[in-house]
Amino acid sequence: MDGRMADRVLRGMYRRSGAWLLDRLGLVSTATNRGLSGYGPANAGMAFAVNPQFEPLLGGPSVVVGGACLTNCDAQLERVRAEFIADTLQPLLLAAWARVPCVLFLPVGEEIIVNSSISLDRWRRFGDQLEAFVNNIAASIQDGSPPILIRTDGDAVSATLDTAVNKISGLIAPKDLEELYTIRPSPSGQTSPSTARLRQYQRSIVTYVPSVVAELVDGLDVRRVVVAENLHQAKAINAARAVSAATGSQDQIDHVAHVPSPSVTGTGRMARAEDRSTLFCLDSAEVRAEKLQRMPPVVRQFWESSWHHALHPASTAGDGDRLNAVFDEWHQLLAQVAGPPRPGPSSHPTAPPSKEPLDEQ
C-alpha cells in the first residue's frame, strides 16, 4: 500500500483527504521526514505520518509504546477483530527496526471500567488469552524481541494509572477531553461520553507519558516515548504531550501514525463497523469468503500490507491468495490460545508472554 492507496483508504473512512487529516491533527507525512527512511511499513504506506518534530530513533532512553483497542470484544476471543492485530503489529515492527524496547499496553482494565456487566473473572481470563496471543504475534517477527506487556487490570498498574490521571485531570479542558476521539464531526450530532468513558480516555492519555511508563517498567530509563498507534489516537497523544510539558517535564513524546483499519467495504473504520462489515480473527472460512468477496481492491491491499509477511511475499503461504494467507495465519495464532487459561494476572508487567473507544468518525 503506497501513499496513494493510503489516501484512498482514508478518504473512504473519513470522507476527507489524507492531507486534510494530517493538517487537522498537526501531523506530517513520513514522505517528508527522513527519520523513518528504510522502515518497511513507512515505505509501504502503512506508517504514513509523524509529528513535525520527529527525529530518528537513536536508542538510548527511548521506548516504543503501543496498545491495540479491544473494541466491542465482550471478553470473547470470537469477537477479537483483525484491527487488533494490525494495531499490535505496528509498535512491534517499529521497535524491532529501531532496536529499542517495545512496551505494549493491554487495556483490559479500561474495558472493565466501561463494561461492568461482564464479570471481573471473565475479563481476566480473557486477558490471559490475549497475553499469549500478543506473544504469538511478537514471536512471528524476525529479529524482534518479546514486548514488555502491561496489563491494565493488574491492581498495581491500575493504581499507578489512576494516580497519574488524578495529577493531570485539571490540565485538560472538559470539551477537549470529550472530543478526544472526534476527527470529523458526525452530521447526526454526538452523544457526550459517559463518566466511565471519560475516565478511560484519561487513563489512555497517561500511558503515553514517559514518567508513567518508567514507573510501570522497573529498571527502564524512559526519556522518550515513540507512540506507534493509528491516526485516530493523534489527539490523545497530543494531549499527553501537552500535560507532560505542563508539569515541567523535558521528556519527549512522538507519534508514528499508521492507517486505521477500514471496514470490509472501506466506507468506515472497523472500530465502528457492524459485524457483517467486520473481520474477526476467528471467522469461519465461509464467513470470511463472503466478506472478502465484498471487499474493494483498495481494502484488500490495506490488509495485505498490514501483515509483515505480506510485505515479503516469498514468506507467505503459496496458495495464490495472499490475503487468505494473511487471515489463515491470524486465525491460527489466535486459535492456539483458545485452550484453558492460566490463573489470574500479575500486578506487574510481563516480558515475554503478553484503545479505540466507541466514538464517531
LINBELSUL-V898766 format. One record per residue. RES is the residue in one small letter. PHI is phi in whole degrees, 0 to 359 (none if undefined). D_CENTER is the distance of its C-alpha to the mean C-alpha in whole Angstrom. Layout:
RES/PHI/D_CENTER + RES/PHI/D_CENTER
This chain:
m/none/19 + d/271/20 + g/300/20 + r/292/22 + m/294/20 + a/301/17 + d/296/20 + r/293/21 + v/296/17 + l/295/17 + r/299/20 + g/296/20 + m/278/17 + y/250/18 + r/60/22 + r/220/22 + s/286/22 + g/301/19 + a/297/22 + w/298/22 + l/296/18 + l/296/18 + d/296/21 + r/294/20 + l/260/17 + g/70/19 + l/245/17 + v/229/19 + s/293/19 + t/296/18 + a/295/22 + t/259/23 + n/234/22 + r/277/23 + g/296/21 + l/244/19 + s/300/22 + g/92/22 + y/276/18 + g/307/18 + p/298/15 + a/289/16 + n/296/19 + a/278/18 + g/94/17 + m/289/13 + a/273/12 + f/252/15 + a/211/15 + v/218/15 + n/288/17 + p/302/21 + q/271/22 + f/297/19 + e/238/21 + p/302/21 + l/279/20 + l/251/23 + g/78/22 + g/65/24 + p/279/22 + s/248/19 + v/223/15 + v/266/12 + v/240/9 + g/207/6 + g/179/5 + a/284/3 + c/283/6 + l/249/9 + t/304/11 + n/52/15 + c/280/15 + d/54/18 + a/59/18 + q/235/19 + l/300/17 + e/296/19 + r/252/16 + v/285/13 + r/272/12 + a/300/11 + e/298/8 + f/300/7 + i/289/8 + a/304/7 + d/280/4 + t/279/6 + l/296/8 + q/300/8 + p/295/8 + l/296/11 + l/293/12 + l/295/13 + a/296/14 + a/295/16 + w/292/18 + a/276/18 + r/60/19 + v/232/18 + p/297/16 + c/246/13 + v/252/12 + l/246/9 + f/271/9 + l/253/10 + p/279/10 + v/296/14 + g/300/16 + e/290/14 + e/294/15 + i/296/18 + i/298/19 + v/262/18 + n/223/20 + s/283/23 + s/287/25 + i/263/23 + s/295/25 + l/301/23 + d/298/24 + r/294/23 + w/298/19 + r/288/20 + r/296/21 + f/297/18 + g/299/16 + d/299/18 + q/293/18 + l/294/14 + e/305/15 + a/297/17 + f/298/15 + v/298/12 + n/292/15 + n/296/17 + i/298/14 + a/298/14 + a/293/18 + s/278/18 + i/270/17 + q/295/20 + d/68/21 + g/275/18 + s/241/18 + p/301/17 + p/285/14 + i/270/15 + l/265/13 + i/242/14 + r/277/15 + t/280/15 + d/268/18 + g/292/20 + d/301/23 + a/294/23 + v/297/19 + s/299/19 + a/295/22 + t/297/21 + l/294/18 + d/295/21 + t/296/23 + a/295/21 + v/298/20 + n/298/24 + k/287/25 + i/251/23 + s/302/23 + g/276/26 + l/264/25 + i/240/23 + a/299/25 + p/308/24 + k/294/24 + d/297/21 + l/293/19 + e/298/20 + e/259/19 + l/300/16 + y/245/14 + t/261/17 + i/249/17 + r/246/20 + p/308/22 + s/285/23 + p/295/26 + s/267/27 + g/90/26 + q/221/24 + t/274/24 + s/297/23 + p/298/21 + s/290/22 + t/300/23 + a/296/21 + r/294/18 + l/296/19 + r/296/19 + q/299/15 + y/303/14 + q/296/16 + r/295/15 + s/295/11 + i/302/13 + v/288/15 + t/291/12 + y/266/12 + v/278/16 + p/307/18 + s/295/21 + v/288/18 + v/300/16 + a/298/20 + e/292/21 + l/282/19 + v/245/19 + d/302/23 + g/85/25 + l/252/22 + d/281/23 + v/236/20 + r/247/21 + r/223/19 + v/250/15 + v/252/13 + v/276/9 + a/251/7 + e/225/5 + n/289/6 + l/308/9 + h/290/9 + q/268/8 + a/302/11 + k/294/14 + a/294/12 + i/290/12 + n/298/16 + a/296/17 + a/297/16 + r/296/18 + a/291/21 + v/288/21 + s/295/21 + a/295/24 + a/295/26 + t/271/26 + g/89/28 + s/287/25 + q/259/25 + d/292/22 + q/245/20 + i/234/16 + d/243/15 + h/223/12 + v/255/11 + a/265/10 + h/251/9 + v/291/10 + p/298/9 + s/288/10 + p/277/14 + s/291/16 + v/305/19 + t/275/21 + g/79/19 + t/266/20 + g/194/17 + r/283/13 + m/297/13 + a/300/11 + r/248/15 + a/281/17 + e/287/20 + d/302/20 + r/291/22 + s/251/19 + t/244/17 + l/266/16 + f/264/16 + c/300/16 + l/258/19 + d/306/21 + s/293/25 + a/300/26 + e/291/28 + v/296/25 + r/298/23 + a/300/26 + e/295/26 + k/291/23 + l/295/23 + q/295/26 + r/271/25 + m/275/23 + p/291/24 + p/306/24 + v/293/21 + v/286/18 + r/302/20 + q/295/19 + f/303/16 + w/290/15 + e/296/18 + s/281/16 + s/284/13 + w/263/14 + h/300/16 + h/296/19 + a/291/19 + l/282/19 + h/229/22 + p/306/24 + a/297/27 + s/268/25 + t/266/24 + a/310/26 + g/267/29 + d/266/29 + g/88/29 + d/233/26 + r/298/23 + l/292/21 + n/297/23 + a/297/22 + v/300/18 + f/288/18 + d/299/21 + e/293/19 + w/296/16 + h/302/19 + q/295/21 + l/297/18 + l/281/17 + a/299/21 + q/296/22 + v/256/20 + a/280/22 + g/283/25 + p/301/26 + p/281/24 + r/277/25 + p/297/26 + g/3/24 + p/280/21 + s/280/22 + s/271/22 + h/235/21 + p/299/18 + t/235/19 + a/197/19 + p/282/19 + p/35/18 + s/342/14 + k/none/6 + e/272/8 + p/293/11 + l/293/14 + d/203/15 + e/275/17 + q/297/16
